[in-house]
Amino acid sequence: MHFLSEFHWNEKLSKDINSTFIALLPKIESPQRLNDFRPIFLVNRLYKVLANILHNVMASVISESQSAFI
C-alpha cells in the first residue's frame, strides 16, 4: 500500500519496480552452448501484482477492435 500511495502522490514509479533477474537453467546434462540453457525471468513481486491489475482492467480500457495492438 505504501508503494501505491507514493506512486499516487508523486506520479512516478520507483526504479526498483522494473528489476528483473535472469537465471539460466540447463536443458541437458553438460551444457556447452547458450542454446543448451532455458532462461527463466524472475520479476519483482510488485511488478506481477501491477501486471495482474492491468490484465483485469484491460477489457474495460481497450476495445476489442483495438486489442490487436497490445
CHARMM-style PDB file with segment names, atoms N, HN, CA, C and O in Angstrom:
ATOM      1  N   MET     1       0.818  -1.189   0.000  1.00  0.00      PROA
ATOM      2  CA  MET     1       0.000   0.000   0.000  1.00  0.00      PROA
ATOM      3  C   MET     1       0.867   1.260   0.000  1.00  0.00      PROA
ATOM      4  O   MET     1       0.530   2.256  -0.640  1.00  0.00      PROA
ATOM      5  N   HSD     2       1.983   1.205   0.722  1.00  0.00      PROA
ATOM      6  HN  HSD     2       2.257   0.396   1.242  1.00  0.00      PROA
ATOM      7  CA  HSD     2       2.870   2.362   0.778  1.00  0.00      PROA
ATOM      8  C   HSD     2       3.369   2.723  -0.618  1.00  0.00      PROA
ATOM      9  O   HSD     2       3.415   3.895  -0.990  1.00  0.00      PROA
ATOM     10  N   PHE     3       3.741   1.699  -1.383  1.00  0.00      PROA
ATOM     11  HN  PHE     3       3.704   0.747  -1.080  1.00  0.00      PROA
ATOM     12  CA  PHE     3       4.239   1.938  -2.733  1.00  0.00      PROA
ATOM     13  C   PHE     3       3.168   2.597  -3.596  1.00  0.00      PROA
ATOM     14  O   PHE     3       3.450   3.564  -4.305  1.00  0.00      PROA
ATOM     15  N   LEU     4       1.940   2.078  -3.541  1.00  0.00      PROA
ATOM     16  HN  LEU     4       1.711   1.293  -2.966  1.00  0.00      PROA
ATOM     17  CA  LEU     4       0.862   2.633  -4.358  1.00  0.00      PROA
ATOM     18  C   LEU     4       0.512   4.059  -3.935  1.00  0.00      PROA
ATOM     19  O   LEU     4       0.226   4.902  -4.784  1.00  0.00      PROA
ATOM     20  N   SER     5       0.531   4.332  -2.644  1.00  0.00      PROA
ATOM     21  HN  SER     5       0.763   3.647  -1.953  1.00  0.00      PROA
ATOM     22  CA  SER     5       0.272   5.692  -2.171  1.00  0.00      PROA
ATOM     23  C   SER     5       1.353   6.654  -2.663  1.00  0.00      PROA
ATOM     24  O   SER     5       1.058   7.771  -3.088  1.00  0.00      PROA
ATOM     25  N   GLU     6       2.600   6.207  -2.600  1.00  0.00      PROA
ATOM     26  HN  GLU     6       2.839   5.300  -2.255  1.00  0.00      PROA
ATOM     27  CA  GLU     6       3.704   7.037  -3.069  1.00  0.00      PROA
ATOM     28  C   GLU     6       3.580   7.306  -4.573  1.00  0.00      PROA
ATOM     29  O   GLU     6       3.824   8.421  -5.034  1.00  0.00      PROA
ATOM     30  N   PHE     7       3.202   6.284  -5.322  1.00  0.00      PROA
ATOM     31  HN  PHE     7       3.004   5.378  -4.948  1.00  0.00      PROA
ATOM     32  CA  PHE     7       3.004   6.456  -6.762  1.00  0.00      PROA
ATOM     33  C   PHE     7       1.870   7.447  -7.032  1.00  0.00      PROA
ATOM     34  O   PHE     7       1.976   8.289  -7.924  1.00  0.00      PROA
ATOM     35  N   HSD     8       0.802   7.344  -6.272  1.00  0.00      PROA
ATOM     36  HN  HSD     8       0.716   6.660  -5.548  1.00  0.00      PROA
ATOM     37  CA  HSD     8      -0.345   8.232  -6.457  1.00  0.00      PROA
ATOM     38  C   HSD     8       0.047   9.695  -6.227  1.00  0.00      PROA
ATOM     39  O   HSD     8      -0.375  10.572  -6.981  1.00  0.00      PROA
ATOM     40  N   TRP     9       0.841   9.959  -5.205  1.00  0.00      PROA
ATOM     41  HN  TRP     9       1.183   9.246  -4.593  1.00  0.00      PROA
ATOM     42  CA  TRP     9       1.226  11.340  -4.887  1.00  0.00      PROA
ATOM     43  C   TRP     9       2.329  11.869  -5.787  1.00  0.00      PROA
ATOM     44  O   TRP     9       2.281  13.031  -6.192  1.00  0.00      PROA
ATOM     45  N   ASN    10       3.313  11.056  -6.109  1.00  0.00      PROA
ATOM     46  HN  ASN    10       3.353  10.113  -5.781  1.00  0.00      PROA
ATOM     47  CA  ASN    10       4.462  11.514  -6.898  1.00  0.00      PROA
ATOM     48  C   ASN    10       4.305  11.316  -8.398  1.00  0.00      PROA
ATOM     49  O   ASN    10       5.002  11.951  -9.189  1.00  0.00      PROA
ATOM     50  N   GLU    11       3.390  10.438  -8.789  1.00  0.00      PROA
ATOM     51  HN  GLU    11       2.823   9.922  -8.146  1.00  0.00      PROA
ATOM     52  CA  GLU    11       3.147  10.092 -10.197  1.00  0.00      PROA
ATOM     53  C   GLU    11       4.401   9.546 -10.876  1.00  0.00      PROA
ATOM     54  O   GLU    11       4.596   9.743 -12.076  1.00  0.00      PROA
ATOM     55  N   LYS    12       5.246   8.864 -10.115  1.00  0.00      PROA
ATOM     56  HN  LYS    12       5.088   8.704  -9.141  1.00  0.00      PROA
ATOM     57  CA  LYS    12       6.446   8.236 -10.648  1.00  0.00      PROA
ATOM     58  C   LYS    12       6.608   6.851 -10.040  1.00  0.00      PROA
ATOM     59  O   LYS    12       6.298   6.635  -8.869  1.00  0.00      PROA
ATOM     60  N   LEU    13       7.095   5.920 -10.845  1.00  0.00      PROA
ATOM     61  HN  LEU    13       7.346   6.096 -11.797  1.00  0.00      PROA
ATOM     62  CA  LEU    13       7.395   4.587 -10.354  1.00  0.00      PROA
ATOM     63  C   LEU    13       8.840   4.525  -9.888  1.00  0.00      PROA
ATOM     64  O   LEU    13       9.723   5.137 -10.488  1.00  0.00      PROA
ATOM     65  N   SER    14       9.072   3.796  -8.835  1.00  0.00      PROA
ATOM     66  HN  SER    14       8.355   3.299  -8.347  1.00  0.00      PROA
ATOM     67  CA  SER    14      10.424   3.582  -8.344  1.00  0.00      PROA
ATOM     68  C   SER    14      11.210   2.777  -9.375  1.00  0.00      PROA
ATOM     69  O   SER    14      10.636   1.952 -10.085  1.00  0.00      PROA
ATOM     70  N   LYS    15      12.517   3.011  -9.462  1.00  0.00      PROA
ATOM     71  HN  LYS    15      12.984   3.681  -8.885  1.00  0.00      PROA
ATOM     72  CA  LYS    15      13.350   2.249 -10.399  1.00  0.00      PROA
ATOM     73  C   LYS    15      13.382   0.767 -10.039  1.00  0.00      PROA
ATOM     74  O   LYS    15      13.596  -0.080 -10.906  1.00  0.00      PROA
ATOM     75  N   ASP    16      13.173   0.455  -8.771  1.00  0.00      PROA
ATOM     76  HN  ASP    16      13.000   1.143  -8.066  1.00  0.00      PROA
ATOM     77  CA  ASP    16      13.201  -0.940  -8.324  1.00  0.00      PROA
ATOM     78  C   ASP    16      12.057  -1.761  -8.899  1.00  0.00      PROA
ATOM     79  O   ASP    16      12.148  -2.987  -8.959  1.00  0.00      PROA
ATOM     80  N   ILE    17      10.991  -1.111  -9.317  1.00  0.00      PROA
ATOM     81  HN  ILE    17      10.916  -0.115  -9.267  1.00  0.00      PROA
ATOM     82  CA  ILE    17       9.832  -1.833  -9.831  1.00  0.00      PROA
ATOM     83  C   ILE    17      10.178  -2.598 -11.103  1.00  0.00      PROA
ATOM     84  O   ILE    17       9.548  -3.611 -11.406  1.00  0.00      PROA
ATOM     85  N   ASN    18      11.164  -2.127 -11.842  1.00  0.00      PROA
ATOM     86  HN  ASN    18      11.675  -1.304 -11.596  1.00  0.00      PROA
ATOM     87  CA  ASN    18      11.482  -2.725 -13.132  1.00  0.00      PROA
ATOM     88  C   ASN    18      12.657  -3.704 -13.060  1.00  0.00      PROA
ATOM     89  O   ASN    18      13.181  -4.108 -14.098  1.00  0.00      PROA
ATOM     90  N   SER    19      13.071  -4.086 -11.866  1.00  0.00      PROA
ATOM     91  HN  SER    19      12.645  -3.758 -11.023  1.00  0.00      PROA
ATOM     92  CA  SER    19      14.209  -5.002 -11.755  1.00  0.00      PROA
ATOM     93  C   SER    19      13.780  -6.430 -12.083  1.00  0.00      PROA
ATOM     94  O   SER    19      12.746  -6.913 -11.621  1.00  0.00      PROA
ATOM     95  N   THR    20      14.593  -7.076 -12.880  1.00  0.00      PROA
ATOM     96  HN  THR    20      15.433  -6.683 -13.255  1.00  0.00      PROA
ATOM     97  CA  THR    20      14.339  -8.455 -13.290  1.00  0.00      PROA
ATOM     98  C   THR    20      15.652  -9.216 -13.259  1.00  0.00      PROA
ATOM     99  O   THR    20      16.690  -8.691 -13.662  1.00  0.00      PROA
ATOM    100  N   PHE    21      15.607 -10.438 -12.785  1.00  0.00      PROA
ATOM    101  HN  PHE    21      14.764 -10.864 -12.458  1.00  0.00      PROA
ATOM    102  CA  PHE    21      16.782 -11.299 -12.789  1.00  0.00      PROA
ATOM    103  C   PHE    21      16.556 -12.408 -13.805  1.00  0.00      PROA
ATOM    104  O   PHE    21      15.445 -12.921 -13.941  1.00  0.00      PROA
ATOM    105  N   ILE    22      17.601 -12.768 -14.506  1.00  0.00      PROA
ATOM    106  HN  ILE    22      18.503 -12.351 -14.395  1.00  0.00      PROA
ATOM    107  CA  ILE    22      17.523 -13.856 -15.476  1.00  0.00      PROA
ATOM    108  C   ILE    22      18.387 -14.994 -14.966  1.00  0.00      PROA
ATOM    109  O   ILE    22      19.575 -14.818 -14.695  1.00  0.00      PROA
ATOM    110  N   ALA    23      17.777 -16.160 -14.838  1.00  0.00      PROA
ATOM    111  HN  ALA    23      16.812 -16.303 -15.058  1.00  0.00      PROA
ATOM    112  CA  ALA    23      18.510 -17.359 -14.438  1.00  0.00      PROA
ATOM    113  C   ALA    23      18.524 -18.309 -15.625  1.00  0.00      PROA
ATOM    114  O   ALA    23      17.507 -18.482 -16.297  1.00  0.00      PROA
ATOM    115  N   LEU    24      19.656 -18.918 -15.884  1.00  0.00      PROA
ATOM    116  HN  LEU    24      20.482 -18.777 -15.338  1.00  0.00      PROA
ATOM    117  CA  LEU    24      19.768 -19.879 -16.974  1.00  0.00      PROA
ATOM    118  C   LEU    24      19.777 -21.288 -16.401  1.00  0.00      PROA
ATOM    119  O   LEU    24      20.673 -21.650 -15.638  1.00  0.00      PROA
ATOM    120  N   LEU    25      18.787 -22.074 -16.768  1.00  0.00      PROA
ATOM    121  HN  LEU    25      18.059 -21.780 -17.388  1.00  0.00      PROA
ATOM    122  CA  LEU    25      18.698 -23.466 -16.324  1.00  0.00      PROA
ATOM    123  C   LEU    25      19.139 -24.377 -17.454  1.00  0.00      PROA
ATOM    124  O   LEU    25      18.684 -24.214 -18.586  1.00  0.00      PROA
ATOM    125  N   PRO    26      20.013 -25.331 -17.175  1.00  0.00      PROA
ATOM    126  CA  PRO    26      20.476 -26.217 -18.248  1.00  0.00      PROA
ATOM    127  C   PRO    26      19.359 -27.145 -18.729  1.00  0.00      PROA
ATOM    128  O   PRO    26      18.593 -27.684 -17.930  1.00  0.00      PROA
ATOM    129  N   LYS    27      19.282 -27.318 -20.050  1.00  0.00      PROA
ATOM    130  HN  LYS    27      19.904 -26.880 -20.699  1.00  0.00      PROA
ATOM    131  CA  LYS    27      18.316 -28.242 -20.651  1.00  0.00      PROA
ATOM    132  C   LYS    27      18.865 -29.658 -20.707  1.00  0.00      PROA
ATOM    133  O   LYS    27      18.107 -30.628 -20.691  1.00  0.00      PROA
ATOM    134  N   ILE    28      20.190 -29.770 -20.773  1.00  0.00      PROA
ATOM    135  HN  ILE    28      20.805 -28.982 -20.786  1.00  0.00      PROA
ATOM    136  CA  ILE    28      20.835 -31.081 -20.900  1.00  0.00      PROA
ATOM    137  C   ILE    28      21.868 -31.254 -19.789  1.00  0.00      PROA
ATOM    138  O   ILE    28      22.146 -30.325 -19.031  1.00  0.00      PROA
ATOM    139  N   GLU    29      22.427 -32.449 -19.707  1.00  0.00      PROA
ATOM    140  HN  GLU    29      22.201 -33.204 -20.323  1.00  0.00      PROA
ATOM    141  CA  GLU    29      23.378 -32.800 -18.648  1.00  0.00      PROA
ATOM    142  C   GLU    29      24.626 -31.913 -18.633  1.00  0.00      PROA
ATOM    143  O   GLU    29      24.985 -31.374 -17.586  1.00  0.00      PROA
ATOM    144  N   SER    30      25.288 -31.759 -19.776  1.00  0.00      PROA
ATOM    145  HN  SER    30      24.997 -32.198 -20.627  1.00  0.00      PROA
ATOM    146  CA  SER    30      26.521 -30.963 -19.857  1.00  0.00      PROA
ATOM    147  C   SER    30      26.347 -29.857 -20.896  1.00  0.00      PROA
ATOM    148  O   SER    30      26.744 -30.030 -22.049  1.00  0.00      PROA
ATOM    149  N   PRO    31      25.768 -28.741 -20.511  1.00  0.00      PROA
ATOM    150  CA  PRO    31      25.539 -27.668 -21.490  1.00  0.00      PROA
ATOM    151  C   PRO    31      26.860 -27.049 -21.966  1.00  0.00      PROA
ATOM    152  O   PRO    31      27.761 -26.793 -21.167  1.00  0.00      PROA
ATOM    153  N   GLN    32      26.960 -26.814 -23.276  1.00  0.00      PROA
ATOM    154  HN  GLN    32      26.228 -27.021 -23.925  1.00  0.00      PROA
ATOM    155  CA  GLN    32      28.153 -26.226 -23.866  1.00  0.00      PROA
ATOM    156  C   GLN    32      27.863 -24.898 -24.569  1.00  0.00      PROA
ATOM    157  O   GLN    32      28.728 -24.026 -24.641  1.00  0.00      PROA
ATOM    158  N   ARG    33      26.644 -24.752 -25.085  1.00  0.00      PROA
ATOM    159  HN  ARG    33      25.941 -25.460 -25.027  1.00  0.00      PROA
ATOM    160  CA  ARG    33      26.266 -23.556 -25.841  1.00  0.00      PROA
ATOM    161  C   ARG    33      25.120 -22.838 -25.135  1.00  0.00      PROA
ATOM    162  O   ARG    33      24.482 -23.390 -24.238  1.00  0.00      PROA
ATOM    163  N   LEU    34      24.874 -21.621 -25.547  1.00  0.00      PROA
ATOM    164  HN  LEU    34      25.392 -21.173 -26.276  1.00  0.00      PROA
ATOM    165  CA  LEU    34      23.782 -20.845 -24.971  1.00  0.00      PROA
ATOM    166  C   LEU    34      22.433 -21.508 -25.233  1.00  0.00      PROA
ATOM    167  O   LEU    34      21.522 -21.422 -24.409  1.00  0.00      PROA
ATOM    168  N   ASN    35      22.310 -22.164 -26.376  1.00  0.00      PROA
ATOM    169  HN  ASN    35      23.050 -22.233 -27.045  1.00  0.00      PROA
ATOM    170  CA  ASN    35      21.056 -22.863 -26.712  1.00  0.00      PROA
ATOM    171  C   ASN    35      20.768 -24.041 -25.779  1.00  0.00      PROA
ATOM    172  O   ASN    35      19.654 -24.564 -25.766  1.00  0.00      PROA
ATOM    173  N   ASP    36      21.743 -24.449 -25.020  1.00  0.00      PROA
ATOM    174  HN  ASP    36      22.649 -24.024 -25.031  1.00  0.00      PROA
ATOM    175  CA  ASP    36      21.577 -25.567 -24.093  1.00  0.00      PROA
ATOM    176  C   ASP    36      20.953 -25.120 -22.769  1.00  0.00      PROA
ATOM    177  O   ASP    36      20.763 -25.933 -21.865  1.00  0.00      PROA
ATOM    178  N   PHE    37      20.641 -23.850 -22.659  1.00  0.00      PROA
ATOM    179  HN  PHE    37      20.795 -23.189 -23.394  1.00  0.00      PROA
ATOM    180  CA  PHE    37      20.053 -23.315 -21.438  1.00  0.00      PROA
ATOM    181  C   PHE    37      18.651 -22.778 -21.700  1.00  0.00      PROA
ATOM    182  O   PHE    37      18.334 -22.346 -22.808  1.00  0.00      PROA
ATOM    183  N   ARG    38      17.836 -22.811 -20.683  1.00  0.00      PROA
ATOM    184  HN  ARG    38      18.095 -23.162 -19.783  1.00  0.00      PROA
ATOM    185  CA  ARG    38      16.486 -22.246 -20.723  1.00  0.00      PROA
ATOM    186  C   ARG    38      16.466 -21.033 -19.794  1.00  0.00      PROA
ATOM    187  O   ARG    38      16.724 -21.166 -18.597  1.00  0.00      PROA
ATOM    188  N   PRO    39      16.160 -19.841 -20.342  1.00  0.00      PROA
ATOM    189  CA  PRO    39      16.124 -18.647 -19.474  1.00  0.00      PROA
ATOM    190  C   PRO    39      14.839 -18.596 -18.654  1.00  0.00      PROA
ATOM    191  O   PRO    39      13.752 -18.877 -19.159  1.00  0.00      PROA
ATOM    192  N   ILE    40      14.980 -18.239 -17.409  1.00  0.00      PROA
ATOM    193  HN  ILE    40      15.863 -18.011 -16.999  1.00  0.00      PROA
ATOM    194  CA  ILE    40      13.844 -18.038 -16.518  1.00  0.00      PROA
ATOM    195  C   ILE    40      13.942 -16.605 -16.016  1.00  0.00      PROA
ATOM    196  O   ILE    40      14.977 -16.196 -15.490  1.00  0.00      PROA
ATOM    197  N   PHE    41      12.873 -15.847 -16.176  1.00  0.00      PROA
ATOM    198  HN  PHE    41      12.032 -16.179 -16.603  1.00  0.00      PROA
ATOM    199  CA  PHE    41      12.865 -14.450 -15.753  1.00  0.00      PROA
ATOM    200  C   PHE    41      12.196 -14.340 -14.392  1.00  0.00      PROA
ATOM    201  O   PHE    41      11.045 -14.742 -14.224  1.00  0.00      PROA
ATOM    202  N   LEU    42      12.915 -13.800 -13.431  1.00  0.00      PROA
ATOM    203  HN  LEU    42      13.850 -13.474 -13.568  1.00  0.00      PROA
ATOM    204  CA  LEU    42      12.415 -13.621 -12.078  1.00  0.00      PROA
ATOM    205  C   LEU    42      12.125 -12.138 -11.888  1.00  0.00      PROA
ATOM    206  O   LEU    42      13.037 -11.330 -11.709  1.00  0.00      PROA
ATOM    207  N   VAL    43      10.840 -11.793 -11.930  1.00  0.00      PROA
ATOM    208  HN  VAL    43      10.100 -12.449 -12.075  1.00  0.00      PROA
ATOM    209  CA  VAL    43      10.462 -10.383 -11.837  1.00  0.00      PROA
ATOM    210  C   VAL    43      10.061 -10.032 -10.419  1.00  0.00      PROA
ATOM    211  O   VAL    43       9.715 -10.897  -9.614  1.00  0.00      PROA
ATOM    212  N   ASN    44      10.117  -8.755 -10.138  1.00  0.00      PROA
ATOM    213  HN  ASN    44      10.398  -8.052 -10.792  1.00  0.00      PROA
ATOM    214  CA  ASN    44       9.729  -8.224  -8.840  1.00  0.00      PROA
ATOM    215  C   ASN    44       8.270  -8.588  -8.555  1.00  0.00      PROA
ATOM    216  O   ASN    44       7.441  -8.526  -9.463  1.00  0.00      PROA
ATOM    217  N   ARG    45       7.944  -8.960  -7.338  1.00  0.00      PROA
ATOM    218  HN  ARG    45       8.617  -9.010  -6.601  1.00  0.00      PROA
ATOM    219  CA  ARG    45       6.583  -9.362  -6.973  1.00  0.00      PROA
ATOM    220  C   ARG    45       5.587  -8.221  -7.210  1.00  0.00      PROA
ATOM    221  O   ARG    45       4.464  -8.454  -7.657  1.00  0.00      PROA
ATOM    222  N   LEU    46       5.999  -7.010  -6.912  1.00  0.00      PROA
ATOM    223  HN  LEU    46       6.911  -6.821  -6.549  1.00  0.00      PROA
ATOM    224  CA  LEU    46       5.111  -5.870  -7.116  1.00  0.00      PROA
ATOM    225  C   LEU    46       4.790  -5.698  -8.599  1.00  0.00      PROA
ATOM    226  O   LEU    46       3.677  -5.317  -8.962  1.00  0.00      PROA
ATOM    227  N   TYR    47       5.762  -5.979  -9.442  1.00  0.00      PROA
ATOM    228  HN  TYR    47       6.666  -6.289  -9.148  1.00  0.00      PROA
ATOM    229  CA  TYR    47       5.549  -5.924 -10.889  1.00  0.00      PROA
ATOM    230  C   TYR    47       4.465  -6.919 -11.298  1.00  0.00      PROA
ATOM    231  O   TYR    47       3.623  -6.609 -12.140  1.00  0.00      PROA
ATOM    232  N   LYS    48       4.485  -8.104 -10.712  1.00  0.00      PROA
ATOM    233  HN  LYS    48       5.169  -8.356 -10.028  1.00  0.00      PROA
ATOM    234  CA  LYS    48       3.462  -9.116 -11.001  1.00  0.00      PROA
ATOM    235  C   LYS    48       2.082  -8.645 -10.554  1.00  0.00      PROA
ATOM    236  O   LYS    48       1.097  -8.861 -11.260  1.00  0.00      PROA
ATOM    237  N   VAL    49       2.003  -8.010  -9.401  1.00  0.00      PROA
ATOM    238  HN  VAL    49       2.804  -7.834  -8.827  1.00  0.00      PROA
ATOM    239  CA  VAL    49       0.727  -7.503  -8.892  1.00  0.00      PROA
ATOM    240  C   VAL    49       0.172  -6.445  -9.837  1.00  0.00      PROA
ATOM    241  O   VAL    49      -1.011  -6.473 -10.177  1.00  0.00      PROA
ATOM    242  N   LEU    50       1.021  -5.512 -10.262  1.00  0.00      PROA
ATOM    243  HN  LEU    50       1.982  -5.489  -9.986  1.00  0.00      PROA
ATOM    244  CA  LEU    50       0.581  -4.476 -11.188  1.00  0.00      PROA
ATOM    245  C   LEU    50       0.166  -5.067 -12.537  1.00  0.00      PROA
ATOM    246  O   LEU    50      -0.797  -4.601 -13.145  1.00  0.00      PROA
ATOM    247  N   ALA    51       0.877  -6.077 -13.003  1.00  0.00      PROA
ATOM    248  HN  ALA    51       1.660  -6.455 -12.509  1.00  0.00      PROA
ATOM    249  CA  ALA    51       0.521  -6.729 -14.263  1.00  0.00      PROA
ATOM    250  C   ALA    51      -0.835  -7.417 -14.147  1.00  0.00      PROA
ATOM    251  O   ALA    51      -1.627  -7.371 -15.089  1.00  0.00      PROA
ATOM    252  N   ASN    52      -1.117  -8.050 -13.019  1.00  0.00      PROA
ATOM    253  HN  ASN    52      -0.474  -8.087 -12.254  1.00  0.00      PROA
ATOM    254  CA  ASN    52      -2.420  -8.693 -12.816  1.00  0.00      PROA
ATOM    255  C   ASN    52      -3.546  -7.672 -12.760  1.00  0.00      PROA
ATOM    256  O   ASN    52      -4.624  -7.908 -13.305  1.00  0.00      PROA
ATOM    257  N   ILE    53      -3.309  -6.547 -12.111  1.00  0.00      PROA
ATOM    258  HN  ILE    53      -2.433  -6.355 -11.669  1.00  0.00      PROA
ATOM    259  CA  ILE    53      -4.323  -5.491 -12.058  1.00  0.00      PROA
ATOM    260  C   ILE    53      -4.593  -4.968 -13.461  1.00  0.00      PROA
ATOM    261  O   ILE    53      -5.746  -4.796 -13.857  1.00  0.00      PROA
ATOM    262  N   LEU    54      -3.533  -4.717 -14.203  1.00  0.00      PROA
ATOM    263  HN  LEU    54      -2.597  -4.857 -13.882  1.00  0.00      PROA
ATOM    264  CA  LEU    54      -3.678  -4.227 -15.566  1.00  0.00      PROA
ATOM    265  C   LEU    54      -4.416  -5.233 -16.439  1.00  0.00      PROA
ATOM    266  O   LEU    54      -5.249  -4.852 -17.260  1.00  0.00      PROA
ATOM    267  N   HSD    55      -4.117  -6.501 -16.266  1.00  0.00      PROA
ATOM    268  HN  HSD    55      -3.440  -6.811 -15.599  1.00  0.00      PROA
ATOM    269  CA  HSD    55      -4.787  -7.559 -17.031  1.00  0.00      PROA
ATOM    270  C   HSD    55      -6.298  -7.535 -16.783  1.00  0.00      PROA
ATOM    271  O   HSD    55      -7.084  -7.719 -17.712  1.00  0.00      PROA
ATOM    272  N   ASN    56      -6.697  -7.313 -15.546  1.00  0.00      PROA
ATOM    273  HN  ASN    56      -6.058  -7.163 -14.791  1.00  0.00      PROA
ATOM    274  CA  ASN    56      -8.121  -7.291 -15.203  1.00  0.00      PROA
ATOM    275  C   ASN    56      -8.826  -6.043 -15.719  1.00  0.00      PROA
ATOM    276  O   ASN    56     -10.037  -6.068 -15.937  1.00  0.00      PROA
ATOM    277  N   VAL    57      -8.098  -4.966 -15.916  1.00  0.00      PROA
ATOM    278  HN  VAL    57      -7.114  -4.946 -15.739  1.00  0.00      PROA
ATOM    279  CA  VAL    57      -8.692  -3.690 -16.318  1.00  0.00      PROA
ATOM    280  C   VAL    57      -8.685  -3.512 -17.841  1.00  0.00      PROA
ATOM    281  O   VAL    57      -9.468  -2.724 -18.370  1.00  0.00      PROA
ATOM    282  N   MET    58      -7.825  -4.222 -18.537  1.00  0.00      PROA
ATOM    283  HN  MET    58      -7.189  -4.862 -18.107  1.00  0.00      PROA
ATOM    284  CA  MET    58      -7.630  -4.013 -19.970  1.00  0.00      PROA
ATOM    285  C   MET    58      -8.922  -4.065 -20.781  1.00  0.00      PROA
ATOM    286  O   MET    58      -9.113  -3.245 -21.679  1.00  0.00      PROA
ATOM    287  N   ALA    59      -9.797  -4.994 -20.488  1.00  0.00      PROA
ATOM    288  HN  ALA    59      -9.642  -5.660 -19.758  1.00  0.00      PROA
ATOM    289  CA  ALA    59     -11.027  -5.144 -21.275  1.00  0.00      PROA
ATOM    290  C   ALA    59     -11.901  -3.897 -21.195  1.00  0.00      PROA
ATOM    291  O   ALA    59     -12.585  -3.560 -22.162  1.00  0.00      PROA
ATOM    292  N   SER    60     -11.889  -3.220 -20.071  1.00  0.00      PROA
ATOM    293  HN  SER    60     -11.334  -3.494 -19.285  1.00  0.00      PROA
ATOM    294  CA  SER    60     -12.711  -2.024 -19.936  1.00  0.00      PROA
ATOM    295  C   SER    60     -12.020  -0.779 -20.492  1.00  0.00      PROA
ATOM    296  O   SER    60     -12.678   0.233 -20.735  1.00  0.00      PROA
ATOM    297  N   VAL    61     -10.703  -0.841 -20.696  1.00  0.00      PROA
ATOM    298  HN  VAL    61     -10.168  -1.663 -20.498  1.00  0.00      PROA
ATOM    299  CA  VAL    61      -9.959   0.314 -21.175  1.00  0.00      PROA
ATOM    300  C   VAL    61      -9.743   0.260 -22.693  1.00  0.00      PROA
ATOM    301  O   VAL    61      -9.833   1.286 -23.367  1.00  0.00      PROA
ATOM    302  N   ILE    62      -9.462  -0.914 -23.224  1.00  0.00      PROA
ATOM    303  HN  ILE    62      -9.388  -1.748 -22.677  1.00  0.00      PROA
ATOM    304  CA  ILE    62      -9.173  -1.100 -24.641  1.00  0.00      PROA
ATOM    305  C   ILE    62     -10.320  -1.879 -25.279  1.00  0.00      PROA
ATOM    306  O   ILE    62     -10.708  -2.940 -24.790  1.00  0.00      PROA
ATOM    307  N   SER    63     -10.853  -1.349 -26.360  1.00  0.00      PROA
ATOM    308  HN  SER    63     -10.538  -0.487 -26.757  1.00  0.00      PROA
ATOM    309  CA  SER    63     -11.948  -2.048 -27.035  1.00  0.00      PROA
ATOM    310  C   SER    63     -11.425  -3.302 -27.733  1.00  0.00      PROA
ATOM    311  O   SER    63     -10.227  -3.427 -27.986  1.00  0.00      PROA
ATOM    312  N   GLU    64     -12.320  -4.216 -28.036  1.00  0.00      PROA
ATOM    313  HN  GLU    64     -13.293  -4.115 -27.830  1.00  0.00      PROA
ATOM    314  CA  GLU    64     -11.923  -5.495 -28.666  1.00  0.00      PROA
ATOM    315  C   GLU    64     -11.268  -5.254 -30.016  1.00  0.00      PROA
ATOM    316  O   GLU    64     -10.341  -5.970 -30.391  1.00  0.00      PROA
ATOM    317  N   SER    65     -11.745  -4.243 -30.756  1.00  0.00      PROA
ATOM    318  HN  SER    65     -12.499  -3.661 -30.452  1.00  0.00      PROA
ATOM    319  CA  SER    65     -11.166  -3.967 -32.071  1.00  0.00      PROA
ATOM    320  C   SER    65      -9.744  -3.406 -31.982  1.00  0.00      PROA
ATOM    321  O   SER    65      -9.001  -3.477 -32.961  1.00  0.00      PROA
ATOM    322  N   GLN    66      -9.354  -2.858 -30.843  1.00  0.00      PROA
ATOM    323  HN  GLN    66      -9.958  -2.801 -30.048  1.00  0.00      PROA
ATOM    324  CA  GLN    66      -8.009  -2.316 -30.669  1.00  0.00      PROA
ATOM    325  C   GLN    66      -7.067  -3.299 -29.984  1.00  0.00      PROA
ATOM    326  O   GLN    66      -5.879  -3.006 -29.847  1.00  0.00      PROA
ATOM    327  N   SER    67      -7.551  -4.431 -29.558  1.00  0.00      PROA
ATOM    328  HN  SER    67      -8.516  -4.669 -29.669  1.00  0.00      PROA
ATOM    329  CA  SER    67      -6.732  -5.369 -28.789  1.00  0.00      PROA
ATOM    330  C   SER    67      -5.589  -5.953 -29.603  1.00  0.00      PROA
ATOM    331  O   SER    67      -4.630  -6.463 -29.022  1.00  0.00      PROA
ATOM    332  N   ALA    68      -5.657  -5.895 -30.935  1.00  0.00      PROA
ATOM    333  HN  ALA    68      -6.436  -5.481 -31.407  1.00  0.00      PROA
ATOM    334  CA  ALA    68      -4.568  -6.429 -31.762  1.00  0.00      PROA
ATOM    335  C   ALA    68      -3.292  -5.610 -31.603  1.00  0.00      PROA
ATOM    336  O   ALA    68      -2.211  -6.097 -31.934  1.00  0.00      PROA
ATOM    337  N   PHE    69      -3.390  -4.382 -31.106  1.00  0.00      PROA
ATOM    338  HN  PHE    69      -4.269  -3.987 -30.837  1.00  0.00      PROA
ATOM    339  CA  PHE    69      -2.237  -3.513 -30.988  1.00  0.00      PROA
ATOM    340  C   PHE    69      -1.544  -3.631 -29.638  1.00  0.00      PROA
ATOM    341  O   PHE    69      -0.547  -2.945 -29.411  1.00  0.00      PROA
ATOM    342  N   ILE    70      -2.027  -4.464 -28.748  1.00  0.00      PROA
ATOM    343  HN  ILE    70      -2.837  -5.021 -28.933  1.00  0.00      PROA
ATOM    344  CA  ILE    70      -1.429  -4.627 -27.425  1.00  0.00      PROA
ATOM    345  C   ILE    70      -0.279  -5.608 -27.504  1.00  0.00      PROA
ATOM    346  OT1 ILE    70       0.364  -5.888 -26.492  1.00  0.00      PROA
TER     347      ILE     70
END
